[in-house]
Every structure is written in C-alpha cells, then in structure tokens.
C-alpha cells in the first residue's frame, strides 16, 4: 500500500516501503542494528534443517519465524535448551510458516516495548512499558497466546527506572538507524546484566484503542486515543511539508547551468 501511495504522490502516515520491508525481516533489521554498533542478541537464520547442527550460539536459545508479527509462531516451546529440541522446533516452524527461522540467544532479563513518535532528529520516546507475565501465562515468552489473552495473562505497567531509561534511549537510536518515521514501537529485552537489547521494530504498530501495545502505553501515560491519532497526523504533516520544501528548492536549482552542477554548487 505505501508503495502505491508513493507512486501516485499521495501523502500517508507511518514508514515508507523500504523500512516496512527491512523491519518485517527480523534478521535484516538485527543486522542493521548490529552494524550500527548497537546491542542485539547473537543470532543465526535457519533455512533448512541441515543447518541446525551447525548452530553454535550460547544456550538457551529462542526460535521464531523470521517474518511474522503479533507473536505468530512463538509458543512455550520457543525457549530451547537442547539440539534435539532445536531441531524439532525448527522443523515445525519451517513447515508451518514456509519461511526461515530466526534462532538467537535467549535474553533472560526484563522485556520492554517503547512507544516512539517522530522522524529522524525529532524522534523521541513516548514511554517505556514493561511486559510482565502472570502465573497463568506461557512462562518466560511473550507468546502468541499470551498476547491474544493479554487481559488475563499479562500485566503492563509504565517504568522509569535506570534500566527503563536506557531502554528508551537505545530505542530512539534503533528507530533512527532503521529509518522509521511518524510513530511505532521498538521491542527490547535485557540480558543478565540488565542491558537492553533490540528484539524487533514495529514501524506499523497496531492502533486498536484497547488491545494494541502503543495505545495501551498512551492510555497509561494519560494520553487520550484521540490525541494519539492527532499526534500521528501532525508528525506526518510536518514531515510532508519539509519534504515538499526540499523538493521545491531542488526544482528551482534545476534551472541552473550544467557548470553549476559540475562545480558542486547544487
């Protein structure tokens, strides 16, 4: 859809097609974050069961489809402690989702999701929400079932301690590196030392007023749903106006002589 909107010159909210493609593939997003010198768990991508015995990552591991969202493919079995279990889980995911499997070292610390607003230099964290699993939830994993039954299985609360502030800081860095814009979320989980690591980006975050994480964050902040929608539109409007101004300036300079282009004065 955003590619079609681009083709017809129609302004829209949220990130562009490239960002949506990059972040949909969790391994590609992790590579970009890793190349920028930011923290993400060590990982490999399994495309065939023959690759499973060659996995050489610290245990325990965590496996999920590389291109799914909303916790699809994540269950209580996603945390893996043995090669036999890894092969079994990868076989199921490869067959069921018909796509590679992302296998990464399991991070045992706290899990956060950070709401973000803005683009580029204007990007900022709205708030940091910790995901706390209740006793009746799938243990240690924010699984598909836990998300679907979040009212009974998950406790969400805003946090503002030192670790949470670090999560907010690096989430903004992740957001900028990936080129996300307007609004969305970054999911993080801490290692044993309490250092937040990148899990995945959500540049097209859900906007269900009561069930989606971003509106939940805003509700906890005391930000009405109507104000969230207004903020998204305002961010997009400012971004579009700035882009149009740059294009107009460029259009004016196109009338200059070839010598101007050659001398680098454009």
N, C-alpha and C positions, 0 to 999 in steps of 0.2 A: 504493500500500500504506500509507504513513504517514497518508494522509487517512482511509482506512478504520479504521486503528487509533485515530486521533483520535476518529472518530465513535462508536466503541464504548468509548472510555475506556480503551484498553489501552496501558500504557507501552511505549516502544520506544527503541532506541538510534539514534544519528545525528540529522540535522537534520529539521526539520518540512517539510510540503509546500510552503510558500511559498519557503523557502530552496532546496529542490531545484529548483523551477521557475525561480527567478531565476537560479541559477547554471548551469542547463542551457543557458540562452540567454546565450552568452558576451558579446554586445553589451550586454545589460541589466546583467550583472554589471560590465562595464567602465564603464558609465555611473554606477553606484552608487559605484564606486571613484573615478572621476573627480570626481564631485560632492563627495566627501569630501576632495578636495584631495590624493589620493594618486596616485602615478605609474603610468600605463599608456600604451602606445604610441597615437599618434593613429590613428583608425580610421573606416571607413565600413561600412555594410551594403548590399550589392548584392542587390536583389530581382528585377531584370530586366536583361538585357544592355544595354538602352538607357541604363542609369545608368553603365556602365563609362567612357565618355569624359569624364564629369564628375568622376571621381576626381582629387583634387588633393592628394595626400599625397607626402611626400619618398620618393624611391626609395632602395633597393629596397623592394618590398612583400612581404607574406606573406598568402596566402589560404587559408581553410579553411571548412568548413561551420560555421554559427553554432550548431548544436545537436547536435553529436556528441561522442563521447568516445573514449578509447583510441587517439587519433591517426587516427581514421577520416577519410578524405579528405585526409590530409596525406601528400605524396609529395615526391620530389626536385624536382618541378616547382612546389612551393608557394612557393618563393622566386622572386619575379618582378622582371624588370628592364626590361620594356617594355610599352607599351599593348597591343601585339598579343598578347603572352604573357598579359597580364592577362585579356583578352577570352576567350582560348582556355581558360584555367584556370577562369574563372567559368562559362563555358558548360558545361564538363564537370561542375562541381560542382552547378550548378543542376539540370541534367538528371539526374544520378546520385542526388543526395540529396534532391531535391524540397524544398529549403528555402533561405533566403537564405545569402549568402556573406559572411563577415567578412573584410574587407580592412584590414590595418593596416601601419604602417611596420615594416619588419624591424629587429629589435634584434640587433646583431652581437656582443654580449658573452656572458658565461658563462650557462649555464642551470642553474637550481636547482629542486629541489622540497623543500618544507619540511613535515615532519610536525607536526601540531598536536593538542593534547589539551586538553579543557576547553571551557567555555562562558562567554561574557561576560567578566567581570573575571578569572575563573580560567583563561582561555585562555593557553597557553604553547607555545612551540616545543619539540618533542622533539629535533629535529636537522635539520641542513641537508645535503642530499645533492646533489652536483654531477653533472650528466649529461654525460659525456664520450664523444663518438662516436669509434669506432675507424676505421681507414683503410678498412675494407671496408663501412662504413655509408653510407647516403644522407647526403651532406655537408651540414652546417650545419642540418639539420632533424631534430627528434625525430619521425620519420615513423611511420606505422602499421607498416611493415615493420621499422623499427629496433626498435620496441617488441616486436613479436612474436618477433623473433630477437635479443632483448637479450643473451642469453648470449654470442653470437658478435660482436655489433655494438656493444655499449655497455659502457662501464666506469663503474661507480658508486663514488663514494667520499665519505665524510663530510668536510666542510670547516668550518674555524672561524677563517678569517682575517677581516679587517675587512669585506670585501665580503659575506662569508657571514653575518656577524653582523648586518649591515644588512638582508640578505635575511630573516633570522629576525625582526628587529624589525618590518619592514613587513608581513611575512606575518601576524603576530598582528593588526596593525591591519586588514588586509584581512579577516581572519577575523571580527573584531568588527563591522566595517561591514556585512558581508553577513549577519550573524546566524547563522553556522554554530555547531554545537554538538557536544559529545562528542569526536569525532575526525575527522580528514581530512587533506587536503593542500592547499597553495597552490603553484601553479607560477609561477615568475618567470624573467625573462631580463633581463640588464643591457644598458644602452645602451653607446655607445662610451666614455663617461666612467666606466663601472663602476657606474652607479646602477641597482639592481634595480627592475624594473617588473613590474606584475601581468600575468600571462598568462591564468590561469583558476583557478577554485576547484574542488576535488574534495571536496564535503561527504559523498559516499557512496563513499569510497575503496575500491578493491579490497582484499580480505583474503586472497588466495591466499598461503600462507606462503612460497613461494619465488619467485613471479613478479610479485607486486604491489609497487609502489614503497613503500608505507607499511611493510609487514613487512620489506622489504629495509632500510629506514632503521633499523628497530628491531634487526634482526639485526646490522647494522654497529655499532650502539650497545651490543651485548651484551645486549639485552633479549629474552628468550625469547618465542616466539609466544604461549605460554600467558599470560605476564604482560601482553602487549599486549591480549589479549581480556579479561582481568580488569580492566585499567585502563579499557577502554571501558565495561564493565558498571558499574564503580564511579562513573565520571563520570555516567552516565545515572541511576544510583540516587540520587546526591546531588542532581542536578537535579530529579528527580521528587519527592523528599522536600521540597525547598524550594518547589516549585510547590504541593504539597498543603498545606503550612503556610500559604502566602499565601491559598489558597482557603478554608481553614478560618477564618482571621482575617476574611476578607471575609464569609463566611457568617454569622459571629457579628454583624458590624456591620449586616447587612441587617435585623436586628430593631429597629434604632434608628428614631426617628421621622422623618417627612419633613422636619421642621425641621432636623434634624441634617444631612441631605443638602443642604438649601438653604444652610446656613451654611458648607458646605465642610469640615465636621469629619470626614468619612469619609476 
